[in-house]
Protein backbone atom coordinates (compact mmCIF):
# COMPACT_ATOMS: atom_id res chain seq x y z
CA UNK A 1 0.00 0.00 0.00
CA UNK A 2 2.79 2.44 0.79
CA UNK A 3 5.49 0.75 -1.29
CA UNK A 4 5.13 3.21 -4.19
CA UNK A 5 5.50 6.12 -1.78
CA UNK A 6 8.57 4.60 -0.15
CA UNK A 7 10.11 4.01 -3.58
CA UNK A 8 9.57 7.67 -4.48
CA UNK A 9 11.09 8.87 -1.20
CA UNK A 10 14.09 6.55 -1.59
CA UNK A 11 14.90 8.34 -4.84
CA UNK A 12 15.12 11.72 -3.10
CA UNK A 13 18.41 13.21 -1.99
CA UNK A 14 17.23 15.49 0.82
CA UNK A 15 14.23 16.53 2.90
CA UNK A 16 13.32 19.46 0.65
CA UNK A 17 13.01 17.13 -2.32
CA UNK A 18 10.76 14.81 -0.28
CA UNK A 19 8.64 17.78 0.82
CA UNK A 20 8.22 18.98 -2.77
CA UNK A 21 7.34 15.46 -3.90
CA UNK A 22 4.66 15.07 -1.25
CA UNK A 23 3.27 18.52 -2.06
CA UNK A 24 3.17 17.75 -5.78
CA UNK A 25 1.31 14.49 -5.10
CA UNK A 26 -1.18 16.35 -2.86
CA UNK A 27 -0.27 14.10 0.06
CA UNK A 28 -1.15 16.36 2.91
CA UNK A 29 -0.33 15.18 6.41
CA UNK A 30 -3.88 13.96 7.21
CA UNK A 31 -4.07 11.88 4.04
CA UNK A 32 -0.55 10.54 4.63
CA UNK A 33 -1.41 9.64 8.25
CA UNK A 34 -4.56 7.81 7.13
CA UNK A 35 -2.59 5.83 4.57
CA UNK A 36 -0.03 4.85 7.21
CA UNK A 37 -2.79 3.84 9.63
CA UNK A 38 -4.32 1.57 7.00
CA UNK A 39 -0.95 0.02 6.20
CA UNK A 40 -0.15 -0.62 9.88
CA UNK A 41 -3.60 -2.10 10.44
CA UNK A 42 -3.14 -4.47 7.50
CA UNK A 43 0.32 -5.46 8.75
CA UNK A 44 -1.09 -6.22 12.18
CA UNK A 45 -3.85 -8.34 10.69
CA UNK A 46 -1.34 -10.23 8.58
CA UNK A 47 0.87 -10.83 11.62
CA UNK A 48 -2.04 -12.19 13.64
CA UNK A 49 -3.13 -14.35 10.74
CA UNK A 50 0.38 -15.77 10.37
CA UNK A 51 0.41 -16.52 14.10
CA UNK A 52 -2.73 -18.62 13.82
CA UNK A 53 -1.31 -20.91 11.17
Secondary structure, DSSP 8 states (H G I E B T S, - for coil): --HHHHHHHHT-SSHHHHHHHHHHTT--HHHHHHHHHHHHHHHHHHHHHHHH-
